[in-house]
Amino acid sequence: METALTTAPELADFVAEWRSAAPEVQLAAIRGALRRHGIEIPALLGRVAFYEIQLFGLTTTGRNEAEAAQNWMEAATRLCPFE
């Protein structure tokens, strides 16, 4: 539970900063955050395409990096609604 409490503000700050950016800008922001705070698992050769992003306590998947990033941002926005 302690981890969730310490990562929630980081997730909210990230979403507030990048939620209205263009998808390619969001992808670049997620890549930068992953280098500092997260885990990415690229698609495995010979398997159905699968890409996973774990960042600020939120995990999402997609067929490729761009789809996984889009899914991550959509899920993060739902978790951190802003008016």
N, C-alpha and C positions, 0 to 999 in steps of 0.2 A: 504494500500500500504506500510506503514511503516514496518509492520510485514514481508511482502515478502522480502523487502530489507534487513532486519536484519537476516533472516533465509537463504537466498541464499548462503552466504559464508559458513555457517555451513553445508549445504547440499553438496556443492562442496567439502569441506574438508573431509567430511565423505566418499563420493564416491571415492575421490582420494586415501584415505587410504585403503578402503576395497573392491574396485571393482574387484581386481584380486585374492581375497581370495577364498578359497573353500566355497561351499554353506553352510556347517555347521558352518564355521567360520563367514561368513556373518550373519547368523542367530544369533549367539552369540553376535556379534557386535550390531546388530539391537536391540536385547533384552536389552543390556546395555544402549543403547541410549534411548530406550523407557522408561526405569526406570527414566532417568534424564530429558527427553525433550518431550516425546510423549504420545500417547494414543493408547491402544490396546483394541479391543473389541472381546472377544472370541466368538466362535460359540455358538449359543443358542440351548439348548436341544429341541428336537422335531421339529426343523426346518431343512431345507436343510443346510448343513454345510456352515458356513459363518464366515470369520475371517477378521477383518479390522485393518490396521495399519495406524496411522496418526503420521508422524514424519517429522520435518523440513518443514512443509507446504505442504507435499505430502501425499496423501491418496491412499491406494490400498487395495484390498480385495483378498481373496483366500478361498479355501475350508477348509484349516487348516493353522496353524501358519507358517509352512515351505513354503507353496505355496504363502501365502500373503507376506512373507519376500522376496521370489524370485521375485515376481511381483513388489514389492517395489524397490528392487535393480535394476531391469531392467528399470523401469520407471525413477528412479533417474539417472541412467547412460545415458539414452536418453536426460534428461534435462541438464546434465553436461558433454557434450562430451569432451574427452581428446584425444590429438593426441598421 
